[in-house]
Amino acid sequence: MFETNLKKILRLVENIQPSTYGNTRNFQDGAVTRLSPYISRGNITTNHVFTSLLNRGFNPWEIERLIQVALIIPL
């Protein structure tokens, strides 16, 4: 079941570990963000996630894999 409380959804964004995601994403037990349902339904935006990561001090080149895979905006 997916979370419906916005504060808890935003906490998921705050808990993203981009380095772990980038290093383990393609492994069977690799890190995932679990944000897709919230992004696809408009609860949060990819811009919000990206800005949140930048505000936490991550540089775009440090989180490149997360940007490429999880924050791609569908056309």
N, CA, C and O atoms as CSV, one atom per row, in Angstrom:
chain,resi,resn,atom,element,x,y,z
A,1,MET,N,N,0.835,-1.171,0.000
A,1,MET,CA,C,0.000,0.000,0.000
A,1,MET,C,C,0.887,1.245,0.000
A,1,MET,O,O,1.963,1.256,0.598
A,2,PHE,N,N,0.428,2.265,-0.664
A,2,PHE,CA,C,1.204,3.490,-0.760
A,2,PHE,C,C,0.725,4.514,0.260
A,2,PHE,O,O,-0.456,4.602,0.595
A,3,GLU,N,N,1.681,5.270,0.728
A,3,GLU,CA,C,1.414,6.311,1.716
A,3,GLU,C,C,0.556,7.413,1.088
A,3,GLU,O,O,0.737,7.752,-0.081
A,4,THR,N,N,-0.369,7.965,1.858
A,4,THR,CA,C,-1.205,9.061,1.363
A,4,THR,C,C,-0.998,10.353,2.148
A,4,THR,O,O,-1.502,11.405,1.754
A,5,ASN,N,N,-0.276,10.283,3.232
A,5,ASN,CA,C,-0.016,11.463,4.057
A,5,ASN,C,C,1.139,12.255,3.437
A,5,ASN,O,O,2.248,11.736,3.312
A,6,LEU,N,N,0.883,13.511,3.048
A,6,LEU,CA,C,1.897,14.308,2.360
A,6,LEU,C,C,3.166,14.478,3.185
A,6,LEU,O,O,4.262,14.439,2.628
A,7,LYS,N,N,3.051,14.663,4.484
A,7,LYS,CA,C,4.245,14.811,5.327
A,7,LYS,C,C,5.116,13.561,5.262
A,7,LYS,O,O,6.343,13.659,5.234
A,8,LYS,N,N,4.488,12.390,5.237
A,8,LYS,CA,C,5.247,11.139,5.160
A,8,LYS,C,C,5.862,10.955,3.776
A,8,LYS,O,O,6.959,10.411,3.647
A,9,ILE,N,N,5.159,11.406,2.747
A,9,ILE,CA,C,5.705,11.337,1.392
A,9,ILE,C,C,6.935,12.237,1.291
A,9,ILE,O,O,7.951,11.843,0.718
A,10,LEU,N,N,6.843,13.432,1.842
A,10,LEU,CA,C,7.983,14.351,1.819
A,10,LEU,C,C,9.150,13.802,2.630
A,10,LEU,O,O,10.307,14.069,2.306
A,11,ARG,N,N,8.863,13.047,3.667
A,11,ARG,CA,C,9.921,12.402,4.449
A,11,ARG,C,C,10.660,11.368,3.590
A,11,ARG,O,O,11.870,11.196,3.731
A,12,LEU,N,N,9.930,10.682,2.700
A,12,LEU,CA,C,10.577,9.748,1.773
A,12,LEU,C,C,11.595,10.487,0.904
A,12,LEU,O,O,12.691,9.988,0.647
A,13,VAL,N,N,11.216,11.673,0.461
A,13,VAL,CA,C,12.127,12.490,-0.349
A,13,VAL,C,C,13.363,12.851,0.472
A,13,VAL,O,O,14.484,12.774,-0.030
A,14,GLU,N,N,13.169,13.238,1.708
A,14,GLU,CA,C,14.283,13.625,2.583
A,14,GLU,C,C,15.220,12.460,2.873
A,14,GLU,O,O,16.395,12.672,3.170
A,15,ASN,N,N,14.715,11.241,2.792
A,15,ASN,CA,C,15.512,10.065,3.143
A,15,ASN,C,C,16.218,9.420,1.961
A,15,ASN,O,O,16.870,8.389,2.124
A,16,ILE,N,N,16.101,10.003,0.776
A,16,ILE,CA,C,16.793,9.447,-0.390
A,16,ILE,C,C,18.294,9.493,-0.153
A,16,ILE,O,O,18.832,10.507,0.292
A,17,GLN,N,N,18.962,8.388,-0.455
A,17,GLN,CA,C,20.418,8.304,-0.379
A,17,GLN,C,C,20.948,8.137,-1.803
A,17,GLN,O,O,21.092,7.008,-2.273
A,18,PRO,N,N,21.242,9.238,-2.500
A,18,PRO,CA,C,21.601,9.156,-3.913
A,18,PRO,C,C,22.823,8.302,-4.210
A,18,PRO,O,O,22.858,7.624,-5.237
A,19,SER,N,N,23.816,8.317,-3.348
A,19,SER,CA,C,25.023,7.516,-3.592
A,19,SER,C,C,24.702,6.033,-3.559
A,19,SER,O,O,25.133,5.277,-4.429
A,20,THR,N,N,23.946,5.621,-2.557
A,20,THR,CA,C,23.543,4.219,-2.452
A,20,THR,C,C,22.691,3.833,-3.650
A,20,THR,O,O,22.866,2.756,-4.219
A,21,TYR,N,N,21.775,4.704,-4.033
A,21,TYR,CA,C,20.924,4.453,-5.191
A,21,TYR,C,C,21.781,4.235,-6.436
A,21,TYR,O,O,21.599,3.254,-7.156
A,22,GLY,N,N,22.706,5.143,-6.684
A,22,GLY,CA,C,23.547,5.056,-7.873
A,22,GLY,C,C,24.420,3.825,-7.906
A,22,GLY,O,O,24.683,3.280,-8.979
A,23,ASN,N,N,24.875,3.377,-6.749
A,23,ASN,CA,C,25.778,2.223,-6.688
A,23,ASN,C,C,25.071,0.880,-6.703
A,23,ASN,O,O,25.676,-0.123,-7.083
A,24,THR,N,N,23.809,0.833,-6.300
A,24,THR,CA,C,23.157,-0.477,-6.126
A,24,THR,C,C,21.860,-0.650,-6.900
A,24,THR,O,O,21.253,-1.719,-6.820
A,25,ARG,N,N,21.413,0.341,-7.638
A,25,ARG,CA,C,20.096,0.320,-8.258
A,25,ARG,C,C,19.821,-0.939,-9.069
A,25,ARG,O,O,18.720,-1.482,-8.984
A,26,ASN,N,N,20.764,-1.413,-9.836
A,26,ASN,CA,C,20.528,-2.549,-10.725
A,26,ASN,C,C,20.723,-3.908,-10.063
A,26,ASN,O,O,20.640,-4.936,-10.736
A,27,PHE,N,N,20.975,-3.931,-8.781
A,27,PHE,CA,C,21.101,-5.190,-8.069
A,27,PHE,C,C,19.728,-5.629,-7.566
A,27,PHE,O,O,18.838,-4.803,-7.362
A,28,GLN,N,N,19.569,-6.931,-7.370
A,28,GLN,CA,C,18.277,-7.457,-6.936
A,28,GLN,C,C,17.794,-6.800,-5.646
A,28,GLN,O,O,16.604,-6.527,-5.492
A,29,ASP,N,N,18.710,-6.550,-4.730
A,29,ASP,CA,C,18.335,-5.920,-3.459
A,29,ASP,C,C,18.830,-4.469,-3.396
A,29,ASP,O,O,19.095,-3.944,-2.315
A,30,GLY,N,N,18.949,-3.833,-4.559
A,30,GLY,CA,C,19.467,-2.472,-4.641
A,30,GLY,C,C,18.499,-1.427,-4.111
A,30,GLY,O,O,17.310,-1.684,-3.922
A,31,ALA,N,N,19.036,-0.264,-3.884
A,31,ALA,CA,C,18.243,0.852,-3.360
A,31,ALA,C,C,17.284,1.380,-4.422
A,31,ALA,O,O,17.626,1.457,-5.602
A,32,VAL,N,N,16.105,1.734,-3.994
A,32,VAL,CA,C,15.108,2.375,-4.851
A,32,VAL,C,C,14.516,3.552,-4.081
A,32,VAL,O,O,14.587,3.592,-2.853
A,33,THR,N,N,13.934,4.506,-4.799
A,33,THR,CA,C,13.373,5.675,-4.119
A,33,THR,C,C,11.936,5.457,-3.679
A,33,THR,O,O,11.492,6.065,-2.704
A,34,ARG,N,N,11.208,4.611,-4.371
A,34,ARG,CA,C,9.780,4.364,-4.117
A,34,ARG,C,C,8.934,5.626,-4.293
A,34,ARG,O,O,7.867,5.758,-3.693
A,35,LEU,N,N,9.421,6.547,-5.119
A,35,LEU,CA,C,8.704,7.798,-5.333
A,35,LEU,C,C,7.860,7.804,-6.606
A,35,LEU,O,O,7.052,8.713,-6.796
A,36,SER,N,N,8.025,6.827,-7.469
A,36,SER,CA,C,7.325,6.822,-8.759
A,36,SER,C,C,5.822,7.039,-8.656
A,36,SER,O,O,5.282,7.844,-9.415
A,37,PRO,N,N,5.115,6.354,-7.746
A,37,PRO,CA,C,3.664,6.567,-7.686
A,37,PRO,C,C,3.290,8.001,-7.328
A,37,PRO,O,O,2.268,8.515,-7.783
A,38,TYR,N,N,4.111,8.635,-6.522
A,38,TYR,CA,C,3.814,9.997,-6.076
A,38,TYR,C,C,4.146,11.023,-7.159
A,38,TYR,O,O,3.457,12.033,-7.303
A,39,ILE,N,N,5.204,10.754,-7.915
A,39,ILE,CA,C,5.571,11.637,-9.022
A,39,ILE,C,C,4.561,11.488,-10.157
A,39,ILE,O,O,4.092,12.482,-10.710
A,40,SER,N,N,4.227,10.246,-10.503
A,40,SER,CA,C,3.322,10.023,-11.639
A,40,SER,C,C,1.914,10.541,-11.383
A,40,SER,O,O,1.194,10.863,-12.329
A,41,ARG,N,N,1.516,10.624,-10.130
A,41,ARG,CA,C,0.175,11.108,-9.801
A,41,ARG,C,C,0.157,12.575,-9.365
A,41,ARG,O,O,-0.890,13.117,-9.010
A,42,GLY,N,N,1.329,13.204,-9.398
A,42,GLY,CA,C,1.395,14.633,-9.127
A,42,GLY,C,C,1.422,15.032,-7.662
A,42,GLY,O,O,1.277,16.212,-7.343
A,43,ASN,N,N,1.608,14.056,-6.755
A,43,ASN,CA,C,1.716,14.411,-5.338
A,43,ASN,C,C,2.979,15.222,-5.065
A,43,ASN,O,O,2.981,16.141,-4.246
A,44,ILE,N,N,4.055,14.861,-5.769
A,44,ILE,CA,C,5.313,15.598,-5.714
A,44,ILE,C,C,5.823,15.701,-7.148
A,44,ILE,O,O,5.369,14.969,-8.028
A,45,THR,N,N,6.751,16.597,-7.377
A,45,THR,CA,C,7.307,16.755,-8.719
A,45,THR,C,C,8.776,16.352,-8.730
A,45,THR,O,O,9.437,16.312,-7.692
A,46,THR,N,N,9.268,16.057,-9.926
A,46,THR,CA,C,10.690,15.753,-10.046
A,46,THR,C,C,11.517,16.981,-9.667
A,46,THR,O,O,12.609,16.852,-9.112
A,47,ASN,N,N,11.003,18.148,-9.963
A,47,ASN,CA,C,11.693,19.381,-9.587
A,47,ASN,C,C,11.820,19.486,-8.066
A,47,ASN,O,O,12.864,19.894,-7.557
A,48,HIS,N,N,10.766,19.121,-7.345
A,48,HIS,CA,C,10.815,19.157,-5.880
A,48,HIS,C,C,11.894,18.204,-5.359
A,48,HIS,O,O,12.667,18.560,-4.469
A,49,VAL,N,N,11.942,17.005,-5.913
A,49,VAL,CA,C,12.934,16.019,-5.470
A,49,VAL,C,C,14.337,16.534,-5.769
A,49,VAL,O,O,15.214,16.487,-4.906
A,50,PHE,N,N,14.550,17.023,-6.984
A,50,PHE,CA,C,15.858,17.532,-7.384
A,50,PHE,C,C,16.285,18.699,-6.495
A,50,PHE,O,O,17.418,18.730,-6.013
A,51,THR,N,N,15.389,19.653,-6.276
A,51,THR,CA,C,15.688,20.809,-5.428
A,51,THR,C,C,15.989,20.377,-4.001
A,51,THR,O,O,16.884,20.925,-3.358
A,52,SER,N,N,15.251,19.406,-3.510
A,52,SER,CA,C,15.486,18.889,-2.163
A,52,SER,C,C,16.897,18.318,-2.039
A,52,SER,O,O,17.579,18.546,-1.040
A,53,LEU,N,N,17.328,17.579,-3.051
A,53,LEU,CA,C,18.672,17.000,-3.028
A,53,LEU,C,C,19.740,18.090,-3.083
A,53,LEU,O,O,20.742,18.017,-2.372
A,54,LEU,N,N,19.527,19.095,-3.922
A,54,LEU,CA,C,20.484,20.205,-3.992
A,54,LEU,C,C,20.544,20.953,-2.665
A,54,LEU,O,O,21.623,21.338,-2.215
A,55,ASN,N,N,19.394,21.156,-2.042
A,55,ASN,CA,C,19.350,21.843,-0.744
A,55,ASN,C,C,20.046,21.047,0.350
A,55,ASN,O,O,20.511,21.618,1.337
A,56,ARG,N,N,20.117,19.733,0.179
A,56,ARG,CA,C,20.828,18.893,1.150
A,56,ARG,C,C,22.328,18.894,0.899
A,56,ARG,O,O,23.078,18.260,1.640
A,57,GLY,N,N,22.774,19.598,-0.136
A,57,GLY,CA,C,24.201,19.748,-0.380
A,57,GLY,C,C,24.775,18.844,-1.447
A,57,GLY,O,O,25.987,18.849,-1.662
A,58,PHE,N,N,23.942,18.064,-2.126
A,58,PHE,CA,C,24.443,17.202,-3.193
A,58,PHE,C,C,24.658,18.024,-4.456
A,58,PHE,O,O,23.846,18.886,-4.791
A,59,ASN,N,N,25.751,17.752,-5.149
A,59,ASN,CA,C,26.020,18.376,-6.438
A,59,ASN,C,C,25.431,17.496,-7.534
A,59,ASN,O,O,25.379,16.277,-7.376
A,60,PRO,N,N,24.987,18.086,-8.639
A,60,PRO,CA,C,24.371,17.277,-9.699
A,60,PRO,C,C,25.246,16.119,-10.178
A,60,PRO,O,O,24.714,15.047,-10.468
A,61,TRP,N,N,26.551,16.290,-10.270
A,61,TRP,CA,C,27.399,15.203,-10.739
A,61,TRP,C,C,27.521,14.081,-9.708
A,61,TRP,O,O,27.874,12.958,-10.069
A,62,GLU,N,N,27.238,14.356,-8.443
A,62,GLU,CA,C,27.260,13.320,-7.411
A,62,GLU,C,C,26.001,12.459,-7.457
A,62,GLU,O,O,26.006,11.315,-7.002
A,63,ILE,N,N,24.932,13.012,-8.005
A,63,ILE,CA,C,23.649,12.304,-8.018
A,63,ILE,C,C,23.200,12.023,-9.452
A,63,ILE,O,O,22.009,11.887,-9.730
A,64,GLU,N,N,24.168,11.942,-10.345
A,64,GLU,CA,C,23.882,11.804,-11.773
A,64,GLU,C,C,22.995,10.602,-12.096
A,64,GLU,O,O,22.050,10.722,-12.875
A,65,ARG,N,N,23.290,9.456,-11.509
A,65,ARG,CA,C,22.509,8.255,-11.821
A,65,ARG,C,C,21.057,8.410,-11.372
A,65,ARG,O,O,20.143,8.007,-12.091
A,66,LEU,N,N,20.843,8.974,-10.221
A,66,LEU,CA,C,19.481,9.206,-9.739
A,66,LEU,C,C,18.743,10.162,-10.673
A,66,LEU,O,O,17.568,9.954,-10.975
A,67,ILE,N,N,19.424,11.197,-11.126
A,67,ILE,CA,C,18.811,12.145,-12.056
A,67,ILE,C,C,18.453,11.443,-13.361
A,67,ILE,O,O,17.356,11.631,-13.887
A,68,GLN,N,N,19.376,10.635,-13.887
A,68,GLN,CA,C,19.156,9.960,-15.163
A,68,GLN,C,C,17.983,8.994,-15.118
A,68,GLN,O,O,17.198,8.923,-16.063
A,69,VAL,N,N,17.860,8.265,-14.048
A,69,VAL,CA,C,16.883,7.177,-13.998
A,69,VAL,C,C,15.587,7.574,-13.307
A,69,VAL,O,O,14.505,7.323,-13.838
A,70,ALA,N,N,15.676,8.175,-12.161
A,70,ALA,CA,C,14.474,8.398,-11.353
A,70,ALA,C,C,13.815,9.750,-11.593
A,70,ALA,O,O,12.624,9.913,-11.328
A,71,LEU,N,N,14.569,10.712,-12.087
A,71,LEU,CA,C,13.999,12.049,-12.205
A,71,LEU,C,C,13.806,12.494,-13.647
A,71,LEU,O,O,13.641,13.685,-13.913
A,72,ILE,N,N,13.825,11.552,-14.573
A,72,ILE,CA,C,13.572,11.880,-15.972
A,72,ILE,C,C,12.105,12.261,-16.119
A,72,ILE,O,O,11.222,11.540,-15.655
A,73,ILE,N,N,11.853,13.367,-16.749
A,73,ILE,CA,C,10.481,13.822,-16.956
A,73,ILE,C,C,9.972,13.212,-18.255
A,73,ILE,O,O,10.529,13.481,-19.319
A,74,PRO,N,N,8.917,12.390,-18.185
A,74,PRO,CA,C,8.395,11.776,-19.410
A,74,PRO,C,C,7.826,12.829,-20.357
A,74,PRO,O,O,7.218,13.810,-19.930
A,75,LEU,N,N,8.037,12.602,-21.647
A,75,LEU,CA,C,7.510,13.532,-22.659
A,75,LEU,C,C,6.115,13.136,-23.078
A,75,LEU,O,O,5.511,13.800,-23.920
